[in-house]
Amino acid sequence: MARWLLLTWDGAGNQTPMTALAQALAARGDAVTVAGYGHQRDRFAAFAFRTLPRAAARYPAAPPPEGWMAVLPETVWACADHVSDLDDLLAEAAYDGVVADCLMFGALAALETRATPCTVLVHSAPGALAPPGGEMDALLLPAVNAVRAGLGRPPLAALRDAWAPFRVACTSVPELDPLPAPPGYAYVGPLTPARSPSGRRSPWPDADPRPLVLASFSTGPAWDQTSRIQRTLDALAGRPYRVLATTALATGLRVPANANAPAWLPHTEVLPHAAATVTHAGHGTVAASLAHGVPLVCLPNPAADQPALARRVAGLGAGVALDGETATAEEIAEAVRTVTEDPSYAKAAGAVAERIAAAPGVAGAVSLLPA
């Protein structure tokens, strides 16, 4: 029996593949410890869970006045406290390997000098998430290099250089990556955890002929998605669709008669029946939709991997990319009409679905871990 330490944080799409990997390791009889922030404990309740105490102590319990993006660098992405937290964890148990989220650069800097083997889990297409010279580099490189300097590590020219000393598992497929990956990166495809059925029953009769449109936006802390959800609901109100809008933390929404708005539902319960997805273009929702051959209307938030993935979806012919900040209800409605009525979009989405189905999946991710 091997012992694994999985390092994670409470983003949106990054926790799903880490959960799938933890499940696969536990299913083969390995011991899995997940380390993260205290409010992640329930999500990873099936595994031994340890809080990263120093980092968690500085993580706000509620959104700060200046917004989450002002605190995530020092408390998660370029967090010097991860070094001491990680050392304490490694001193307490003899782990056979560590799997670290790709954006925990402080922990990765420490792991460069530790004997325990590490695999980096990149939870998106790497060329979309952290392209050299991109916005993430501009935001984080100085802070990341300051942490590295404190450990006597050389500075990085680009954030993704932090992954080079390790095995790298990308939970995407090359078709979604706008840049060629460096040698040694392994595309394993989306990793989907097993979930108990939600028990939800559709509010519409089985014989209802109207196409089902899923509206699914970010559940992460960095963005308020209320405007995108409301504009989508307004766009499709009174039109010949059934609309299922997962609302996450949004409140005060005007929900039209042809829509249903639960807080959350597993994608696997909805996408087999969907004709289109309207989304912020986070990698998790994009990959899940395309895995089911569902074309997309993308309303990306103006950061992270979302603009690049939206452009990639449009370039593949598998969807339409709009300006997520300014797209009007009329523009969203026209985009939904386009992707549901023009069969070329579903055909292009189906082609990507074939590539995702052929990807190594969670078994391939497990195979990258040290024997």
Secondary structure as GFF3:
##gff-version 3
##sequence-region A 1 371
A	DSSP	beta_strand	3	7	.	.	.	ID=ss1
A	DSSP	alpha_helix	15	27	.	.	.	ID=ss2
A	DSSP	beta_strand	31	36	.	.	.	ID=ss3
A	DSSP	three_ten_helix	38	40	.	.	.	ID=ss4
A	DSSP	beta_strand	48	51	.	.	.	ID=ss5
A	DSSP	alpha_helix	53	57	.	.	.	ID=ss6
A	DSSP	three_ten_helix	68	70	.	.	.	ID=ss7
A	DSSP	alpha_helix	72	72	.	.	.	ID=ss8
A	DSSP	pi_helix	73	77	.	.	.	ID=ss9
A	DSSP	alpha_helix	81	92	.	.	.	ID=ss10
A	DSSP	beta_strand	97	101	.	.	.	ID=ss11
A	DSSP	alpha_helix	105	111	.	.	.	ID=ss12
A	DSSP	beta_strand	118	122	.	.	.	ID=ss13
A	DSSP	alpha_helix	126	129	.	.	.	ID=ss14
A	DSSP	alpha_helix	135	150	.	.	.	ID=ss15
A	DSSP	three_ten_helix	159	163	.	.	.	ID=ss16
A	DSSP	beta_strand	167	170	.	.	.	ID=ss17
A	DSSP	three_ten_helix	174	176	.	.	.	ID=ss18
A	DSSP	beta_strand	185	187	.	.	.	ID=ss19
A	DSSP	beta_strand	212	216	.	.	.	ID=ss20
A	DSSP	alpha_helix	226	236	.	.	.	ID=ss21
A	DSSP	beta_strand	242	246	.	.	.	ID=ss22
A	DSSP	beta_strand	259	260	.	.	.	ID=ss23
A	DSSP	alpha_helix	267	270	.	.	.	ID=ss24
A	DSSP	three_ten_helix	271	273	.	.	.	ID=ss25
A	DSSP	beta_strand	274	279	.	.	.	ID=ss26
A	DSSP	alpha_helix	283	291	.	.	.	ID=ss27
A	DSSP	beta_strand	296	298	.	.	.	ID=ss28
A	DSSP	alpha_helix	306	315	.	.	.	ID=ss29
A	DSSP	beta_strand	319	321	.	.	.	ID=ss30
A	DSSP	alpha_helix	329	341	.	.	.	ID=ss31
A	DSSP	alpha_helix	343	357	.	.	.	ID=ss32
A	DSSP	alpha_helix	361	367	.	.	.	ID=ss33
###
